[in-house]
Amino acid sequence: MLTLFRAVSLLEGLSYIAILSITMGFVSREFVSQVGMAHGILFMMYVFLSMQVCNKQRWSGKVSTLLFLASLVPFAFIPVELFVKKAINNPQQASS
């Protein structure tokens, strides 16, 4: 489950950056529908999986809240990636 969450987190973060790139005019606006739909689906998967992972790993409400807030901030998927990688490698230390 952590590996799936990690993959969805990475894809959701990258799709968020893609949406921002389109909004700022760095990428053609003709892709907004496709990228927007992909990002919306990935965002919902991220939120659902973050709740599932927090329950399964018995992470605190603080961690759960931080994971949700990370989905709203560009590039915050990077610290999430590091945290989840740490949780996979050493489950006892990442449980707080």
Residue frames as a rotation matrix with the C-alpha (Angstrom) as fourth column:
MET 1
0.568 0.823 0.000 0.00
0.823 -0.568 0.000 0.00
0.000 0.000 -1.000 0.00
LEU 2
0.408 -0.490 -0.770 2.86
0.182 -0.783 0.595 2.39
-0.895 -0.383 -0.230 0.78
THR 3
-0.655 -0.686 0.317 4.43
0.413 0.027 0.910 1.79
-0.633 0.727 0.266 -2.62
LEU 4
-0.142 0.706 0.693 1.14
0.959 -0.075 0.273 2.57
0.245 0.704 -0.667 -4.37
PHE 5
0.763 0.414 -0.497 0.68
0.569 -0.795 0.211 5.70
-0.307 -0.444 -0.842 -2.25
ARG 6
-0.050 -0.895 -0.443 4.22
0.226 -0.442 0.868 6.76
-0.973 -0.056 0.224 -3.07
ALA 7
-0.707 -0.187 0.682 3.61
0.679 0.094 0.728 6.38
-0.200 0.978 0.060 -6.81
VAL 8
0.262 0.890 0.373 0.29
0.913 -0.354 0.204 8.25
0.313 0.287 -0.905 -6.71
SER 9
0.604 -0.109 -0.790 1.86
0.449 -0.772 0.450 11.01
-0.659 -0.627 -0.417 -4.60
LEU 10
-0.487 -0.866 -0.110 4.63
0.305 -0.287 0.908 11.49
-0.818 0.409 0.404 -7.14
LEU 11
-0.605 0.313 0.732 2.24
0.779 0.045 0.625 11.49
0.163 0.949 -0.271 -10.10
GLU 12
0.524 0.837 -0.158 -0.20
0.850 -0.502 0.162 13.84
0.056 -0.219 -0.974 -8.36
GLY 13
0.307 -0.497 -0.812 2.60
0.331 -0.744 0.581 16.27
-0.892 -0.447 -0.064 -7.55
LEU 14
-0.760 -0.620 0.193 3.90
0.354 -0.146 0.924 16.24
-0.545 0.771 0.330 -11.10
SER 15
-0.261 0.744 0.615 0.40
0.909 -0.024 0.415 16.70
0.324 0.668 -0.670 -12.52
TYR 16
0.616 0.431 -0.659 -0.09
0.675 -0.720 0.160 19.68
-0.406 -0.544 -0.735 -10.19
ILE 17
-0.234 -0.791 -0.565 3.08
0.139 -0.602 0.786 21.25
-0.962 0.105 0.251 -11.55
ALA 18
-0.775 0.011 0.632 1.84
0.626 0.143 0.766 20.55
-0.082 0.990 -0.117 -15.09
ILE 19
0.295 0.949 0.112 -1.48
0.943 -0.308 0.123 22.29
0.151 0.069 -0.986 -14.34
LEU 20
0.505 -0.168 -0.846 0.37
0.352 -0.855 0.380 25.29
-0.788 -0.490 -0.373 -12.92
SER 21
-0.626 -0.779 0.040 2.62
0.292 -0.187 0.938 25.37
-0.723 0.599 0.344 -15.99
ILE 22
-0.413 0.582 0.701 -0.45
0.874 0.036 0.484 25.50
0.256 0.813 -0.524 -18.23
THR 23
0.595 0.699 -0.395 -2.04
0.794 -0.589 0.153 28.20
-0.126 -0.405 -0.906 -16.09
MET 24
0.291 -0.580 -0.761 1.10
0.146 -0.759 0.634 30.32
-0.946 -0.296 -0.136 -16.19
GLY 25
0.847 0.175 -0.502 1.40
-0.423 -0.351 -0.835 29.90
-0.322 0.920 -0.223 -19.95
PHE 26
-0.181 -0.980 0.079 4.53
-0.758 0.190 0.624 27.74
-0.627 0.053 -0.777 -20.04
VAL 27
-0.846 0.035 0.532 2.65
0.271 0.888 0.373 24.91
-0.459 0.459 -0.760 -21.75
SER 28
-0.846 0.534 0.005 -0.04
-0.208 -0.338 0.918 25.18
0.492 0.775 0.396 -24.44
ARG 29
-0.564 0.713 0.416 -3.58
-0.718 -0.175 -0.674 25.58
-0.408 -0.679 0.610 -23.10
GLU 30
0.017 0.596 -0.803 -4.85
-0.851 0.431 0.301 22.92
0.526 0.678 0.514 -25.48
PHE 31
-0.472 -0.288 -0.833 -3.79
0.069 0.930 -0.361 20.30
0.879 -0.228 -0.419 -22.92
VAL 32
-0.698 0.136 0.703 -5.73
-0.676 -0.448 -0.585 21.76
0.235 -0.884 0.404 -20.00
SER 33
0.384 0.923 0.015 -8.66
-0.886 0.363 0.288 19.32
0.261 -0.124 0.957 -20.27
GLN 34
0.523 -0.229 -0.821 -6.54
0.013 0.965 -0.261 16.19
0.852 0.126 0.508 -20.36
VAL 35
-0.576 -0.809 -0.113 -4.07
0.180 0.010 -0.984 17.30
0.797 -0.587 0.140 -17.70
GLY 36
-0.494 0.468 0.733 -6.87
-0.810 -0.554 -0.192 18.71
0.316 -0.689 0.653 -15.54
MET 37
0.617 0.748 -0.245 -8.81
-0.638 0.657 0.401 15.45
0.461 -0.090 0.883 -15.64
ALA 38
0.228 -0.625 -0.746 -5.70
0.306 0.774 -0.555 13.40
0.924 -0.102 0.368 -14.87
HIS 39
-0.755 -0.541 0.370 -4.79
-0.126 -0.434 -0.892 15.70
0.643 -0.720 0.259 -11.99
GLY 40
-0.083 0.820 0.567 -8.32
-0.941 -0.252 0.227 15.55
0.329 -0.514 0.792 -10.57
ILE 41
0.749 0.328 -0.576 -8.34
-0.230 0.944 0.238 11.76
0.621 -0.046 0.782 -10.59
LEU 42
-0.101 -0.884 -0.456 -4.84
0.428 0.375 -0.823 11.59
0.898 -0.278 0.340 -9.11
PHE 43
-0.628 -0.079 0.775 -5.78
-0.523 -0.694 -0.495 14.12
0.576 -0.716 0.394 -6.41
MET 44
0.412 0.858 0.307 -8.80
-0.858 0.253 0.447 12.07
0.306 -0.447 0.840 -5.34
MET 45
0.643 -0.267 -0.718 -6.68
0.188 0.964 -0.190 8.90
0.742 -0.013 0.670 -5.34
TYR 46
-0.456 -0.876 0.159 -4.02
0.112 -0.234 -0.966 10.69
0.883 -0.422 0.205 -3.26
VAL 47
-0.339 0.396 0.853 -6.53
-0.863 -0.492 -0.114 11.84
0.375 -0.775 0.509 -0.64
PHE 48
0.736 0.663 -0.139 -8.19
-0.580 0.723 0.375 8.40
0.349 -0.195 0.916 -0.46
LEU 49
0.460 -0.629 -0.627 -4.87
0.359 0.777 -0.517 6.54
0.812 0.012 0.583 -0.27
SER 50
-0.522 -0.664 0.536 -3.43
-0.235 -0.492 -0.838 8.96
0.820 -0.564 0.101 2.30
MET 51
0.121 0.645 0.755 -6.38
-0.973 -0.072 0.218 8.22
0.195 -0.761 0.619 4.60
GLN 52
0.891 0.211 -0.403 -5.99
-0.203 0.977 0.062 4.48
0.407 0.026 0.913 4.04
VAL 53
0.086 -0.955 -0.284 -2.24
0.314 0.296 -0.902 4.56
0.946 -0.011 0.325 4.64
CYS 54
-0.448 -0.234 0.863 -2.57
-0.620 -0.614 -0.488 6.72
0.644 -0.754 0.130 7.76
ASN 55
0.525 0.706 0.476 -5.07
-0.846 0.373 0.380 4.27
0.091 -0.602 0.793 9.23
LYS 56
0.865 -0.186 -0.466 -3.07
0.075 0.966 -0.247 1.19
0.496 0.179 0.850 8.29
GLN 57
-0.095 -0.995 -0.042 0.25
0.368 0.004 -0.930 2.62
0.925 -0.104 0.365 9.51
ARG 58
0.511 0.418 -0.751 -1.42
0.847 -0.096 0.523 4.13
0.146 -0.903 -0.403 12.60
TRP 59
-0.619 -0.682 0.389 0.05
0.634 -0.727 -0.265 7.52
0.464 0.082 0.882 11.87
SER 60
-0.553 0.357 -0.753 -1.11
0.595 -0.463 -0.657 10.43
-0.583 -0.811 0.043 14.01
GLY 61
0.557 0.823 0.112 -3.67
0.737 -0.428 -0.522 13.02
-0.381 0.374 -0.845 13.04
LYS 62
0.391 -0.522 -0.758 -0.82
-0.269 -0.852 0.449 15.48
-0.881 0.028 -0.473 12.65
VAL 63
-0.703 -0.663 0.256 0.79
-0.004 0.363 0.932 13.32
-0.711 0.654 -0.258 9.95
SER 64
-0.197 0.739 0.644 -2.57
0.915 0.375 -0.151 12.86
-0.353 0.559 -0.750 8.28
THR 65
0.735 0.470 -0.488 -3.16
0.347 -0.880 -0.325 16.62
-0.582 0.070 -0.810 8.22
LEU 66
0.001 -0.833 -0.553 0.33
-0.418 -0.503 0.757 17.31
-0.909 0.231 -0.348 6.89
LEU 67
-0.697 -0.202 0.688 -0.14
0.439 0.638 0.632 14.76
-0.567 0.743 -0.356 4.12
PHE 68
0.313 0.877 0.365 -3.36
0.905 -0.158 -0.396 16.47
-0.290 0.454 -0.843 3.08
LEU 69
0.708 -0.067 -0.703 -1.83
-0.031 -0.997 0.064 19.95
-0.705 -0.023 -0.709 3.21
ALA 70
-0.390 -0.920 0.037 1.09
-0.082 0.074 0.994 18.70
-0.917 0.385 -0.105 1.11
SER 71
-0.273 0.355 0.894 -1.36
0.890 0.446 0.095 17.97
-0.365 0.822 -0.438 -1.69
LEU 72
0.766 0.642 -0.037 -2.22
0.601 -0.736 -0.312 21.68
-0.227 0.217 -0.949 -1.84
VAL 73
0.574 -0.651 -0.497 1.34
-0.376 -0.748 0.547 23.04
-0.728 -0.127 -0.674 -2.03
PRO 74
0.880 -0.308 -0.362 3.43
-0.291 0.253 -0.923 22.79
0.376 0.917 0.133 -5.20
PHE 75
0.001 -0.957 -0.291 6.58
-0.409 0.265 -0.873 20.68
0.913 0.120 -0.391 -4.75
ALA 76
-0.021 0.029 0.999 5.41
-0.997 0.074 -0.023 19.43
-0.075 -0.997 0.027 -1.32
PHE 77
0.921 0.327 -0.209 5.21
-0.358 0.925 -0.127 15.95
0.152 0.192 0.970 -2.83
ILE 78
0.151 -0.947 -0.283 9.01
-0.261 0.238 -0.935 15.78
0.953 0.216 -0.211 -2.47
PRO 79
-0.584 -0.345 0.735 9.03
-0.784 0.004 -0.621 15.78
0.212 -0.938 -0.273 1.38
VAL 80
0.456 0.794 0.402 6.08
-0.824 0.548 -0.146 13.36
-0.336 -0.265 0.904 1.28
GLU 81
0.719 -0.270 -0.640 8.12
-0.303 0.707 -0.639 11.08
0.626 0.653 0.427 -0.97
LEU 82
-0.364 -0.929 0.068 11.04
-0.418 0.098 -0.903 11.19
0.832 -0.358 -0.424 1.47
PHE 83
-0.319 0.330 0.889 8.75
-0.936 0.039 -0.350 10.54
-0.150 -0.943 0.296 4.46
VAL 84
0.745 0.665 0.043 7.05
-0.642 0.733 -0.224 7.55
-0.181 0.140 0.974 2.83
LYS 85
0.407 -0.696 -0.591 10.39
-0.270 0.527 -0.806 6.17
0.872 0.488 0.027 1.64
LYS 86
-0.592 -0.597 0.541 11.61
-0.658 -0.029 -0.752 6.40
0.465 -0.802 -0.376 5.24
ALA 87
0.086 0.734 0.674 8.44
-0.926 0.309 -0.218 4.64
-0.368 -0.605 0.706 6.41
ILE 88
0.838 0.175 -0.517 9.04
-0.426 0.802 -0.420 1.81
0.341 0.572 0.746 3.96
ASN 89
0.065 -0.936 -0.347 12.69
-0.163 0.333 -0.929 1.40
0.984 0.117 -0.131 4.98
ASN 90
-0.886 -0.373 -0.275 12.21
0.226 0.170 -0.959 1.85
0.405 -0.912 -0.066 8.74
PRO 91
-0.083 0.994 0.073 8.56
0.371 -0.037 0.928 1.53
0.925 0.104 -0.365 9.86
GLN 92
0.167 0.168 -0.971 9.18
0.982 0.057 0.179 2.22
0.086 -0.984 -0.156 13.56
GLN 93
-0.676 -0.535 -0.506 10.74
0.604 -0.796 0.036 5.69
-0.422 -0.281 0.862 13.12
ALA 94
-0.925 0.303 0.231 8.11
-0.021 -0.646 0.763 7.04
0.380 0.701 0.603 10.70
SER 95
-0.343 0.862 -0.373 5.14
0.775 0.484 0.406 6.15
0.531 -0.150 -0.834 12.91
SER 96
-0.468 0.144 -0.872 4.95
0.719 -0.511 -0.471 9.45
-0.513 -0.847 0.135 14.80
